[in-house]
Amino acid sequence: MNATITRESLEASGVGAFFRPRDIKPLGVSFRQLQTLVSKGVVDDLGSGLYRLSEVEPTELETIAMVASVVPSAIVCLLTALRIHEIGTQSPHEVWIALDRKSRKPTRLPAKVRIVRFSGAMLTYGVTRRPMLGVPVSITSPARTVVDCFRYRNKVGIDVALEALREAVRSRKAIVDEISRAAEICRIRTVIGPYMEALSA
């Protein structure tokens, strides 16, 4: 292996905590050299073609991208979606994801996650795809995220759900009609309805 390829040289080149072999190929690092870096403990092999510099804390987006790359079917939701949409004050230490109720729980995840289960229309309604560091990530829309907070209020807390509703409407990240429609699709209209009425009063 080229002696100049070290943790310091990789960091200096701008390689983040999360990268793929193609990202360091311009540095002259062959796949064989990459495997040597893994064996020396300089780089961690996360599986599915993902690597990271050992002992380097990934950014929030890198963490989400890592999880989405390892679990392509995951839908970023609830507290993590609130954070991404900049709604409210939540700063979760785990990545909140939703999976199909019938799917198996993934193993060898690159970060701490909280998993909830979706089924039927909840798997697609209000779910969009956006790239994060080159990785396609499915995430609930602002309106859908607010509704999910009420649906899973026993997990996130009713205070979080209320803050999400107030802040989403106040910041115009979601309008009342969008939230109302999402609530109907997700069958939570009777729960969120009184809070929406109070907000409009």
Beta strands, then each sheet from edge to edge (+ up, - down):
strand 1: 43-47
strand 2: 50-53
strand 3: 75-76
strand 4: 95-100
strand 5: 113-118
strand 6: 127-132
strand 7: 135-140
sheet 1: 1+ 2-
sheet 2: 5+ 4+ 3- 7- 6+
end
